[in-house]
Amino acid sequence: MSLHEIPLTALDGAPTSLGDYAGKALLVVNVASKCGMTPQYTGLEQLQKTYGERGFSVVGFPCNQFGGQEPGSAEEIQTFCATKYGVTFPMMGKIEVNGGGRHPVYTELTRHADASGEAGDVQWNFEKFLVAPSGEVVARFRTRTEPTSDEVISTIEANLPST
């Protein structure tokens, strides 16, 4: 099954899939509201505003697997993201990204290696995967790579759909 075909649930409970964003470059990120990396929401939203009209979207996946740093309900997560960081990009329902309960989207994503050649489990909150408009995973950025780093921006720009 391709990434675009895997059923998802949006944060508001509506059924969806990454197929709803087919033809766009996507930065898929596991997010958390109570993490030292939570300020990365600012950079993620900046990317959304900069590239959103050029065939790009950030897609956030709340996850509570790392230090219990995303304990909130869907409503609490939505309120936090909107009021604290002005998030406008799509947010999915809370999932697991590792272990026996790993969501199928992350089963596919974690097969892709990072720049050092390491695939496998997500190491912490705010790990980023760039998915090309075709649905192929083309890059993986670990937590400490800021969303607005030159490395992330150049990879996004190289994978924006042709106009």
ABEGO torsion letter per residue (X at the ends): XBAAABBBBBAAGBBBBAAAABGBBBBBBBBBAABAAAAAAAAAAAAAAAAAAAGBBBBBBBBAABGGABABBAAAAAAAAAAAAGBABBBBBBBBABEAABBAAAAAAAABBBAAGBBEBBABBGBBBBBBAAGBBABBBBAABBAABAAAAAAAAAABBBX
